[in-house]
Amino acid sequence: MTIDSDERRPDQEKPTVVLVHGAFAESASWNGVIEQLRSDGYPVVAAANPLRSLRHDALQLRSVLDQVRGPIVLAGHSYGGSVMSVAADGHPGVRALVYVGSFLLEEGESTGDLAGRFPGNELGSALESVPVPDGNGGTVTDLYIQPEKFRQVFAADVPPEVAELMVATQRPITSEALEEKATAAAWRTIPSWTLVTRQDLAVPAEAQAFMAQRAQSTAVEVDASHAVAVSRPGAVADLIVEAARATAG
């Protein structure tokens, strides 16, 4: 199936926005952002991120990008930023990258390298490891956030009842995916924007600001937890629209 942005919208200048969730989340975490983008006339695809390995996840996302006809604005949250930096490298349709409380890795860096480089990360101590079969006779380690710590470290500004739903639907990531080194950095050739979440206990704001500055990414700060797409969807959508308008045509 091809995703044809020209057939979905009356205004043919607007790109398709592709959204990539990170670890411990799922595509529905973008619902509030999707609602605003669609009301502004943007076609949107929220990609399912397997969270199995950086290479595999990037290949999966690349296949989604290849199905989109017309220009693309690609936005990723957290580990989703690591994935999109690899997947978008050299892709002719991607006009802009938007990193949301996210990682902007250099080639040869892993998500885990940057997660622990600056103080303020409380996520690591909140994780629970679960060995699972890898389908090839071995095992991999799935990581979950402990339910009793989820809201505090991941979604402190989200209403408790919403955070409870997020706990129940959290998607695990393998430890191997967090340790895998990036093989590309699409932000070197594609303009980027970064939403820095100042109250983030999973990817500290200092780390986000460092990565954004290193990548010469246009950075905007917001008072929000790591779950900013849920707690502040308007701020996320506004930055995506800014990136879309700045790279139009």
VOBA-1610 file (N, C-alpha, C; in pm, whole numbers, padded with zeros to 5 digits, always signed):
BEGIN
Met+00085-00120+00000Met+00000+00000+00000Met+00088+00124+00000Thr+00050+00222-00083Thr+00125+00348-00086Thr+00048+00457-00013Ile+00121+00535+00062Ile+00061+00646+00134Ile+00082+00770+00049Asp-00023+00818-00014Asp-00012+00928-00109Asp-00065+01055-00046Ser+00026+01142-00006Ser-00017+01265+00061Ser-00097+01355-00034Asp-00070+01347-00166Asp-00142+01431-00261Asp-00289+01393-00270Glu-00321+01265-00245Glu-00459+01221-00253Glu-00534+01247-00123Arg-00462+01272-00014Arg-00527+01284+00116Arg-00560+01428+00152Arg-00506+01528+00083Arg-00521+01664+00130Arg-00554+01758+00015Pro-00632+01861+00045Pro-00662+01960-00058Pro-00543+02051-00086Asp-00464+02081+00014Asp-00348+02169-00002Asp-00227+02083-00032Gln-00186+02080-00160Gln-00082+01987-00202Gln+00057+02028-00159Glu+00073+02142-00094Glu+00204+02183-00048Glu+00238+02126+00088Lys+00141+02073+00159Lys+00167+02026+00294Lys+00226+01884+00292Pro+00335+01864+00366Pro+00397+01732+00368Pro+00320+01635+00456Thr+00349+01509+00439Thr+00300+01408+00531Thr+00390+01408+00655Val+00330+01407+00771Val+00406+01399+00897Val+00409+01253+00941Val+00529+01201+00957Val+00547+01064+01007Val+00601+01073+01149Leu+00531+01008+01241Leu+00564+01014+01384Leu+00619+00880+01430Val+00727+00884+01511Val+00792+00761+01557Val+00800+00763+01709His+00730+00672+01773His+00735+00667+01920His+00865+00603+01968Gly+00893+00621+02096Gly+01012+00562+02154Gly+00980+00445+02245Ala+01075+00413+02332Ala+01059+00300+02424Ala+00952+00331+02528Phe+00887+00225+02575Phe+00787+00231+02682Phe+00662+00309+02642Ala+00646+00331+02512Ala+00530+00402+02459Ala+00478+00325+02339Glu+00373+00375+02276Glu+00321+00315+02154Glu+00259+00426+02069Ser+00212+00388+01950Ser+00171+00490+01853Ser+00061+00582+01906Ala-00025+00530+01993Ala-00135+00611+02046Ala-00086+00725+02134Ser+00039+00723+02176Ser+00093+00834+02255Ser+00094+00963+02176Trp+00082+00953+02043Trp+00079+01071+01957Trp-00062+01123+01932Asn-00164+01063+01990Asn-00302+01095+01952Asn-00334+01244+01958Gly-00293+01311+02065Gly-00322+01454+02077Gly-00250+01536+01971Val-00128+01495+01938Val-00052+01564+01834Val-00118+01541+01698Ile-00158+01417+01673Ile-00224+01384+01546Ile-00350+01468+01527Glu-00427+01481+01632Glu-00552+01557+01624Glu-00526+01700+01579Gln-00424+01763+01638Gln-00397+01903+01602Gln-00341+01913+01461Leu-00250+01822+01424Leu-00192+01827+01290Leu-00299+01806+01183Arg-00388+01712+01207Arg-00495+01688+01109Arg-00589+01808+01098Ser-00613+01874+01211Ser-00699+01992+01205Ser-00633+02105+01128Asp-00499+02102+01121Asp-00424+02201+01043Asp-00405+02157+00899Gly-00461+02041+00862Gly-00456+01997+00724Gly-00341+01908+00686Tyr-00267+01858+00785Tyr-00153+01772+00755Tyr-00192+01625+00757Pro-00160+01548+00654Pro-00176+01403+00664Pro-00072+01347+00760Val-00109+01247+00838Val-00021+01197+00945Val-00017+01044+00942Val+00102+00990+00965Val+00120+00846+00984Val+00197+00827+01115Ala+00140+00751+01208Ala+00211+00718+01332Ala+00266+00576+01316Ala+00396+00567+01296Ala+00459+00439+01267Ala+00472+00355+01394Ala+00459+00223+01378Ala+00482+00130+01488Ala+00631+00098+01494Asn+00694+00132+01604Asn+00837+00109+01623Asn+00856-00025+01694Pro+00922-00123+01633Pro+00934-00255+01695Pro+01012-00257+01826Leu+01110-00167+01842Leu+01190-00159+01966Leu+01273-00286+01990Arg+01321-00348+01880Arg+01397-00472+01892Arg+01547-00452+01872Ser+01585-00376+01771Ser+01726-00342+01750Ser+01729-00216+01666Leu+01832-00136+01681Leu+01837-00008+01611Leu+01835-00031+01459Arg+01912-00126+01412Arg+01917-00153+01268Arg+01782-00201+01217His+01724-00299+01286His+01595-00353+01244His+01486-00245+01249Asp+01483-00168+01357Asp+01381-00066+01372Asp+01394+00041+01263Ala+01520+00075+01227Ala+01543+00174+01122Ala+01498+00121+00986Leu+01523-00006+00959Leu+01478-00065+00833Leu+01325-00065+00825Gln+01261-00095+00937Gln+01115-00094+00941Gln+01061+00046+00910Leu+01121+00148+00973Leu+01077+00285+00950Leu+01107+00327+00807Arg+01220+00286+00755Arg+01255+00322+00618Arg+01149+00269+00521Ser+01097+00150+00548Ser+00993+00094+00462Ser+00866+00178+00467Val+00836+00236+00584Val+00721+00325+00596Val+00746+00453+00514Leu+00865+00509+00527Leu+00897+00632+00454Leu+00890+00608+00303Asp+00931+00490+00259Asp+00930+00460+00116Asp+00790+00451+00059Gln+00690+00431+00146Gln+00552+00422+00099Gln+00484+00558+00085Val+00547+00661+00137Val+00488+00795+00135Val+00526+00866+00005Arg+00427+00911-00069Arg+00451+00990-00189Arg+00449+01137-00151Gly+00549+01209-00192Gly+00556+01350-00160Gly+00647+01376-00042Pro+00660+01502-00004Pro+00753+01540+00103Pro+00708+01490+00240Ile+00806+01474+00328Ile+00784+01419+00462Ile+00850+01507+00567Val+00779+01530+00676Val+00840+01581+00799Val+00838+01465+00897Leu+00955+01429+00947Leu+00971+01310+01032Leu+00998+01354+01175Ala+00915+01307+01269Ala+00930+01345+01410Ala+00945+01220+01495Gly+01040+01223+01589Gly+01063+01108+01674Gly+01075+01148+01820His+01021+01064+01906His+01028+01085+02050His+01128+00989+02111Ser+01219+01041+02194Ser+01311+00958+02271Ser+01394+00868+02180Tyr+01391+00736+02202Tyr+01463+00641+02117Tyr+01413+00648+01972Gly+01292+00695+01950Gly+01244+00714+01815Gly+01332+00809+01735Gly+01396+00904+01804Gly+01491+00993+01738Gly+01615+00920+01691Ser+01662+00825+01771Ser+01777+00743+01729Ser+01742+00667+01602Val+01623+00610+01599Val+01578+00530+01485Val+01566+00617+01360Met+01504+00734+01373Met+01480+00815+01253Met+01609+00874+01198Ser+01709+00898+01282Ser+01837+00950+01234Ser+01904+00851+01140Val+01887+00723+01166Val+01942+00620+01079Val+01853+00600+00957Ala+01722+00589+00981Ala+01628+00556+00873Ala+01620+00665+00767Ala+01632+00791+00806Ala+01613+00902+00712Ala+01738+00936+00634Asp+01850+00879+00670Asp+01976+00915+00606Asp+01969+00888+00455Gly+01985+00993+00376Gly+01983+00980+00231Gly+01846+00962+00170His+01739+00971+00249His+01605+00952+00193His+01562+01080+00121Pro+01523+01070-00005Pro+01494+01192-00083Pro+01366+01264-00042Gly+01275+01196+00029Gly+01148+01258+00062Gly+01147+01335+00192Val+01244+01314+00278Val+01241+01374+00412Val+01297+01516+00407Arg+01209+01612+00437Arg+01248+01754+00433Arg+01302+01803+00567Ala+01245+01752+00677Ala+01279+01804+00809Ala+01272+01693+00912Leu+01354+01706+01016Leu+01354+01615+01129Leu+01316+01694+01254Val+01225+01637+01335Val+01185+01702+01459Val+01208+01603+01573Tyr+01296+01641+01663Tyr+01333+01556+01776Tyr+01256+01604+01900Val+01182+01513+01962Val+01092+01547+02071Val+01138+01476+02198Gly+01201+01550+02292Gly+01256+01486+02411Gly+01342+01368+02371Ser+01433+01391+02278Ser+01485+01281+02198Ser+01638+01278+02193Phe+01686+01174+02122Phe+01829+01154+02101Phe+01868+01193+01959Leu+01977+01269+01947Leu+02038+01301+01818Leu+02178+01241+01821Leu+02187+01115+01782Leu+02312+01043+01794Leu+02409+01076+01682Glu+02537+01076+01717Glu+02644+01074+01618Glu+02663+00930+01572Glu+02722+00912+01455Glu+02760+00778+01413Glu+02856+00720+01517Gly+02833+00593+01554Gly+02920+00528+01651Gly+02874+00543+01795Glu+02771+00624+01820Glu+02715+00639+01954Glu+02591+00551+01969Ser+02563+00512+02093Ser+02439+00440+02121Ser+02345+00528+02202Thr+02219+00490+02204Thr+02122+00562+02286Thr+02164+00558+02432Gly+02211+00441+02477Gly+02255+00427+02616Gly+02372+00518+02649Asp+02463+00539+02552Asp+02578+00628+02576Asp+02531+00766+02617Leu+02434+00821+02543Leu+02388+00958+02568Leu+02294+00966+02687Ala+02218+00858+02712Ala+02122+00860+02823Ala+02191+00881+02956Gly+02312+00828+02970Gly+02380+00837+03098Gly+02493+00937+03105Arg+02510+01019+03001Arg+02624+01109+02996Arg+02607+01231+03086Phe+02481+01272+03111Phe+02456+01391+03191Phe+02373+01354+03314Pro+02387+01430+03424Pro+02310+01398+03545Pro+02161+01423+03527Gly+02081+01356+03610Gly+01938+01379+03610Gly+01856+01265+03555Asn+01921+01162+03503Asn+01849+01047+03449Asn+01807+00955+03563Glu+01677+00942+03586Glu+01624+00853+03689Glu+01559+00729+03629Leu+01564+00719+03497Leu+01497+00607+03431Leu+01570+00475+03454Gly+01702+00477+03447Gly+01778+00354+03455Gly+01748+00271+03580Ser+01736+00337+03693Ser+01711+00266+03818Ser+01565+00222+03831Ala+01479+00268+03741Ala+01337+00232+03746Ala+01302+00117+03652Leu+01403+00063+03583Leu+01377-00040+03483Leu+01381-00181+03543Glu+01300-00266+03484Glu+01296-00408+03519Glu+01334-00490+03396Ser+01425-00587+03413Ser+01474-00669+03302Ser+01400-00802+03297Val+01360-00840+03176Val+01288-00966+03156Val+01351-01039+03038Pro+01416-01156+03059Pro+01471-01231+02946Pro+01360-01295+02865Val+01369-01284+02731Val+01268-01343+02642Val+01340-01413+02526Pro+01277-01515+02467Pro+01339-01584+02353Pro+01355-01489+02234Asp+01465-01506+02160Asp+01486-01420+02043Asp+01441-01485+01913Gly+01387-01607+01922Gly+01340-01676+01802Gly+01448-01754+01730Asn+01571-01743+01776Asn+01684-01813+01712Asn+01756-01905+01809Gly+01686-01943+01915Gly+01746-02031+02013Gly+01817-01960+02127Gly+01823-01829+02122Gly+01887-01753+02229Gly+01785-01667+02302Thr+01834-01571+02376Thr+01745-01479+02448Thr+01792-01336+02430Val+01699-01245+02449Val+01729-01102+02458Val+01666-01051+02587Thr+01703-00932+02626Thr+01651-00875+02750Thr+01554-00763+02721Asp+01428-00784+02756Asp+01328-00679+02745Asp+01333-00591+02870Leu+01320-00461+02850Leu+01320-00365+02960Leu+01183-00300+02972Tyr+01130-00297+03093Tyr+01004-00230+03125Tyr+01031-00128+03235Ile+00948-00024+03243Ile+00951+00064+03360Ile+00863+00003+03468Gln+00915-00007+03589Gln+00836-00062+03699Gln+00709+00023+03716Pro+00594-00043+03725Pro+00466+00031+03727Pro+00460+00140+03833Glu+00511+00112+03953Glu+00501+00209+04061Glu+00591+00331+04040Lys+00686+00323+03945Lys+00777+00435+03918Lys+00748+00504+03785Phe+00654+00449+03709Phe+00631+00496+03573Phe+00596+00645+03568Arg+00495+00684+03644Arg+00450+00823+03635Arg+00559+00920+03681Gln+00628+00887+03788Gln+00729+00977+03842Gln+00841+01004+03742Val+00894+00899+03678Val+01012+00918+03594Val+00979+00943+03447Phe+00858+00909+03404Phe+00825+00915+03262Phe+00717+01016+03229Ala+00619+01032+03319Ala+00499+01109+03283Ala+00446+01188+03402Ala+00534+01263+03468Ala+00496+01329+03592Ala+00388+01435+03575Asp+00377+01494+03455Asp+00277+01598+03432Asp+00154+01546+03358Val+00138+01416+03354Val+00022+01353+03292Val-00078+01317+03402Pro-00208+01337+03383Pro-00306+01299+03486Pro-00289+01153+03527Pro-00308+01122+03657Pro-00285+00986+03706Pro-00361+00879+03629Glu-00485+00908+03593Glu-00564+00805+03523Glu-00509+00779+03383Val-00452+00881+03319Val-00390+00863+03188Val-00258+00787+03203Ala-00182+00822+03305Ala-00056+00751+03330Ala-00079+00603+03356Glu-00188+00570+03423Glu-00220+00429+03448Glu-00244+00354+03317Leu-00310+00418+03222Leu-00329+00357+03091Leu-00195+00340+03019Met-00108+00437+03033Met+00024+00429+02970Met+00106+00316+03029Val+00093+00294+03159Val+00162+00180+03222Val+00114+00049+03163Ala-00017+00037+03150Ala-00075-00089+03101Ala-00040-00117+02956Thr-00013-00012+02877Thr+00014-00030+02735Thr+00160-00007+02699Gln+00248+00008+02798Gln+00387+00036+02766Gln+00449-00079+02686Arg+00531-00042+02587Arg+00599-00138+02502Arg+00743-00152+02549Pro+00790-00273+02573Pro+00929-00290+02617Pro+01027-00270+02503Ile+01149-00232+02537Ile+01258-00223+02441Ile+01366-00321+02486Thr+01440-00376+02392Thr+01549-00463+02431Thr+01670-00380+02475Ser+01743-00435+02570Ser+01866-00367+02612Ser+01964-00359+02496Glu+01957-00458+02407Glu+02046-00459+02291Glu+02020-00339+02200Ala+01894-00299+02186Ala+01862-00183+02102Ala+01923-00055+02159Leu+01923-00044+02291Leu+01980+00076+02354Leu+02132+00079+02346Glu+02192-00040+02333Glu+02339-00049+02328Glu+02394-00043+02187Glu+02309-00061+02087Glu+02355-00067+01948Glu+02400+00070+01899Lys+02510+00073+01825Lys+02568+00198+01776Lys+02497+00246+01649Ala+02478+00375+01640Ala+02418+00435+01521Ala+02515+00427+01404Thr+02462+00398+01286Thr+02543+00389+01166Thr+02527+00509+01074Ala+02439+00601+01110Ala+02416+00721+01029Ala+02361+00830+01118Ala+02373+00954+01072Ala+02319+01070+01143Ala+02254+01163+01041Ala+02126+01139+01015Ala+02057+01213+00909Ala+02054+01363+00933Trp+02066+01405+01060Trp+02063+01548+01089Trp+02181+01624+01030Arg+02281+01552+00983Arg+02394+01619+00920Arg+02355+01683+00786Thr+02256+01627+00720Thr+02218+01675+00587Thr+02073+01722+00577Ile+01993+01697+00681Ile+01852+01736+00680Ile+01828+01836+00792Pro+01763+01949+00767Pro+01738+02048+00873Pro+01660+01984+00989Ser+01695+02025+01112Ser+01630+01963+01227Ser+01585+02067+01329Trp+01484+02027+01406Trp+01428+02104+01516Trp+01424+02013+01638Thr+01444+02070+01757Thr+01445+01991+01880Thr+01356+02055+01985Leu+01266+01976+02042Leu+01186+02020+02156Leu+01252+01967+02282Val+01310+02058+02361Val+01380+02021+02484Val+01281+02023+02599Thr+01265+01910+02667Thr+01169+01897+02777Thr+01243+01920+02909Arg+01215+02035+02972Arg+01295+02080+03086Arg+01276+01996+03211Gln+01163+01927+03225Gln+01137+01848+03346Gln+01159+01698+03320Asp+01240+01667+03223Asp+01259+01528+03178Asp+01353+01453+03272Leu+01307+01339+03323Leu+01389+01254+03409Leu+01437+01128+03336Ala+01403+01117+03208Ala+01447+01003+03128Ala+01562+01042+03034Val+01544+01153+02964Val+01651+01213+02883Val+01670+01355+02936Pro+01765+01375+03027Pro+01778+01506+03092Pro+01789+01621+02992Ala+01730+01733+03029Ala+01729+01850+02940Ala+01871+01891+02900Glu+01966+01875+02990Glu+02105+01911+02958Glu+02157+01824+02843Ala+02121+01696+02844Ala+02163+01607+02736Ala+02096+01646+02605Gln+01967+01678+02612Gln+01896+01719+02490Gln+01956+01846+02431Ala+01985+01943+02517Ala+02040+02069+02470Ala+02179+02049+02409Phe+02260+01963+02472Phe+02392+01932+02418Phe+02383+01873+02278Met+02294+01773+02261Met+02280+01709+02131Met+02226+01805+02027Ala+02131+01889+02065Ala+02074+01986+01971Ala+02179+02086+01925Gln+02259+02136+02020Gln+02362+02233+01984Gln+02467+02169+01894Arg+02506+02048+01927Arg+02606+01977+01846Arg+02558+01958+01702Ala+02427+01933+01688Ala+02369+01909+01556Ala+02325+02037+01487Gln+02344+02152+01553Gln+02297+02280+01500Gln+02148+02273+01469Ser+02076+02210+01561Ser+01932+02195+01550Ser+01864+02317+01613Thr+01754+02361+01554Thr+01677+02472+01610Thr+01604+02421+01735Ala+01639+02473+01852Ala+01588+02419+01978Ala+01483+02511+02040Val+01377+02450+02090Val+01271+02519+02163Val+01252+02444+02294Glu+01241+02516+02406Glu+01224+02453+02536Glu+01079+02459+02581Val+01038+02357+02657Val+00903+02353+02712Val+00910+02289+02850Asp+00830+02339+02943Asp+00822+02279+03077Asp+00733+02156+03068Ala+00794+02041+03057Ala+00719+01917+03041Ala+00804+01799+03082Ser+00737+01690+03113Ser+00805+01564+03142Ser+00847+01497+03012His+00900+01375+03025His+00940+01300+02906His+00818+01269+02817Ala+00701+01255+02877Ala+00579+01222+02802Ala+00514+01346+02744Val+00593+01431+02682Val+00546+01562+02636Val+00440+01550+02525Ala+00446+01445+02445Ala+00345+01431+02339Ala+00207+01407+02397Val+00201+01355+02521Val+00074+01332+02589Val+00034+01454+02670Ser+00130+01512+02743Ser+00098+01623+02832Ser+00091+01758+02762Arg+00169+01776+02655Arg+00173+01904+02583Arg+00167+01882+02432Pro+00062+01818+02383Pro+00058+01787+02240Pro+00060+01911+02152Gly+00004+02023+02202Gly+00005+02145+02124Gly+00145+02197+02097Ala+00231+02189+02197Ala+00369+02235+02181Ala+00443+02149+02079Val+00416+02018+02083Val+00480+01927+01988Val+00431+01956+01846Ala+00300+01966+01830Ala+00244+01993+01697Ala+00291+02127+01642Asp+00299+02228+01728Asp+00343+02360+01682Asp+00484+02356+01625Leu+00573+02279+01690Leu+00711+02272+01641Leu+00718+02195+01509Ile+00636+02092+01496Ile+00631+02017+01370Ile+00582+02107+01257Val+00480+02187+01283Val+00428+02280+01183Val+00534+02384+01148Glu+00607+02432+01248Glu+00714+02527+01221Glu+00819+02467+01126Ala+00856+02341+01153Ala+00954+02274+01067Ala+00898+02255+00926Ala+00769+02219+00918Ala+00707+02199+00787Ala+00706+02329+00706Arg+00670+02439+00770Arg+00663+02566+00700Arg+00801+02617+00659Ala+00898+02594+00746Ala+01034+02642+00717Ala+01098+02569+00601Thr+01054+02446+00576Thr+01115+02366+00469Thr+01020+02345+00351Ala+00911+02419+00347Ala+00813+02404+00238Ala+00877+02440+00105Gly+00844+02360+00005Gly+00892+02389-00131Gly+01036+02351-00153
//
